[in-house]
């Protein structure tokens, strides 16, 4: 196996993404996003992208995340 970029420009972007895990069915991907969109540049959230028709969708902040520093989904 060779490492490769995952979902270029959707999940792998110029932002600071880290870690990640797939749901058991492989249809959702959760990962850490250190977001520059807050007053604290080191504010981490758990983002999720859904696979629809073979295409990974634009990530959203997971419904349970965004209230405190979240990191490293498992």
Secondary structure, 3 states (H helix, E strand, C coil): CCCCCCCECCCECCCEEEEEEECCCCCEEEEEEEECCCCCCCEEEEEEEEEECCEECCCEECCCCCCCCCCCCC
